Amino acid sequence: MAEHLLLTFPETRATEPVIYRIVTDFDVVPNIRRAAIENHLGWMVIELDGDPDDIRKAKEYLTAQGIGVERAEGDIVEG
């Protein structure tokens, strides 16, 4: 089952390949819906699909890396 998430990246993580890491380490399928880097802060709205346990582990990894993880609501593409 897919989850829509809002990720916020501090300046120190904005250029790290964290999406690659969650794909290879946790077997989740990402769908990046929107993203930007503004004023040294990055954000991304992403849909993660996969086993619920793998998605949970991926979210825990992101949080451990200092990345904010929140549930995103609504239709992400249409705004």
N, C-alpha and C positions, 0 to 999 in steps of 0.2 A: 504494500500500500504506500502511495506517495505522500510526502509531507512537503508543504511549502514553508520555506524558512527565510528570514531576513538575517543575513550575516553582516556584522560590522567588524572591520579590520583596523587595528591601530596602525600607525605609521610604520612600525617595525615589522608588521606582517603583510602589508599591502602588496608586496612583490613576491611573496612566498608561494610556491606551487601547492597550496593546501588542497585544492580540488583534486589534483592529480593524486595526492596521498590518500584521500578518502576513497577514491575509485579503486586504487590498487590494493589498499590495505583492508577495506571493509566491504567490497563487492556491492557498492551502491551505484545507481545510474543517475548522474546529475543532468538537470536541464536548467541552464542559467537563463532566467527570464529578464532580468535587468541588472546592471552593475555600473558603478562609477567610482572614481577616485577624485575626491574634492577636498581641498584644504588639508592634505596629509591624512585623510581618513577615507578608507575604502568601504563600500557597502555593496552587497549583492543580494538579490532575491533569487532564490534557487529552489527548484523542486528536486527532492531526493526520492528515488524509487528503489525499492528492494525489500528484503526481509526486515520486519520491524526491529529485530534485535541488531541487525547490521546498521540500520539507520540510527538507532540509539547509540551504538558504539562510535559511529562517525561523528555524531553531535558531541559526545563526550570528548573525543579527540580534539575537535575544533575548539571547545571551551578550554581544554587544557593548554591549547596553543595561544590563549589570550584573545580569541575571536568571540565576539558576542553572537549568541544564537537565540533567536526569538521566532515564534510562530508568525508567519505572514498570513494575513487574511485577505479575502476578496479575489477578484480576477486580476492576476498580476500583470498580464500583458496589456489589458485594456485600461489599466490604471485605476 
